């Protein structure tokens, strides 16, 4: 069984930072959030961290990339 790490504070910070960049006029398609673990990526993208209204950043084109995935080896 694979173990994957999460950090709720870090996930919320990454999500809020993406929202901040969008509010500053940066195009969502120019924003990428990198996650080291699958569980962390799921936590960030889950949408439970902030009000649902901010969950729209994923539909706007913000990318979430798992950089330690087995497929990247």
C-alpha positions as a printed NumPy array, in Angstrom:
array([[  0.   ,   0.   ,   0.   ],
       [  1.377,   3.403,  -1.016],
       [  1.552,   6.125,   1.614],
       [  1.159,   9.714,   0.55 ],
       [  1.659,  12.845,   2.666],
       [ -0.548,  15.87 ,   3.116],
       [ -0.203,  19.235,   4.797],
       [ -3.476,  21.153,   5.062],
       [ -1.833,  24.483,   5.874],
       [  0.457,  24.24 ,   2.838],
       [ -2.413,  23.174,   0.571],
       [ -4.566,  26.089,   1.689],
       [ -1.662,  28.507,   1.192],
       [ -1.06 ,  27.263,  -2.371],
       [ -4.753,  27.571,  -3.193],
       [ -5.013,  31.08 ,  -1.711],
       [ -1.858,  32.166,  -3.53 ],
       [ -3.362,  31.078,  -6.853],
       [ -6.496,  33.087,  -6.031],
       [ -4.344,  36.09 ,  -5.112],
       [ -2.463,  35.935,  -8.416],
       [ -5.754,  35.805, -10.323],
       [ -7.026,  38.811,  -8.362],
       [ -3.841,  40.672,  -9.355],
       [ -4.615,  40.104, -13.029],
       [ -2.424,  37.097, -13.787],
       [ -4.144,  34.734, -16.217],
       [ -5.075,  31.397, -14.592],
       [ -3.454,  29.6  , -17.522],
       [ -0.133,  31.102, -16.399],
       [ -0.408,  29.641, -12.875],
       [  0.85 ,  26.183, -11.976],
       [  0.787,  24.659,  -8.5  ],
       [  3.318,  21.871,  -7.97 ],
       [  2.611,  19.089,  -5.483],
       [  5.074,  16.451,  -4.358],
       [  2.507,  13.863,  -3.276],
       [ -0.727,  12.543,  -4.786],
       [ -2.608,  13.037,  -1.523],
       [ -1.413,  16.662,  -1.361],
       [ -2.553,  17.284,  -4.947],
       [ -5.955,  15.796,  -4.098],
       [ -6.201,  17.968,  -0.995],
       [ -5.364,  21.132,  -2.94 ],
       [ -7.803,  20.367,  -5.734],
       [-10.511,  19.022,  -3.435],
       [-12.159,  22.395,  -2.904],
       [-12.933,  21.728,   0.773],
       [-10.262,  24.184,   1.903],
       [-12.107,  27.362,   0.975],
       [-15.644,  28.486,   0.11 ],
       [-17.031,  26.864,  -3.023],
       [-16.999,  30.192,  -4.875],
       [-13.18 ,  30.095,  -4.961],
       [-13.192,  26.527,  -6.262],
       [-13.79 ,  27.98 ,  -9.714],
       [-10.04 ,  28.599, -10.169],
       [ -9.663,  25.054, -11.529],
       [-12.309,  25.673, -14.171],
       [-10.499,  28.886, -15.137],
       [ -7.368,  26.977, -16.108],
       [ -5.025,  26.894, -13.104],
       [ -2.84 ,  23.796, -13.482],
       [ -2.001,  21.396, -10.682],
       [  1.034,  19.226, -11.404],
       [  2.222,  16.223,  -9.415],
       [  5.978,  16.289,  -9.926],
       [  6.925,  13.012,  -8.241],
       [  4.457,  10.769,  -9.993],
       [  5.602,   7.258, -11.018],
       [  4.928,   8.147, -14.662],
       [  7.535,  10.915, -14.527],
       [ 10.373,   8.577, -13.564]])
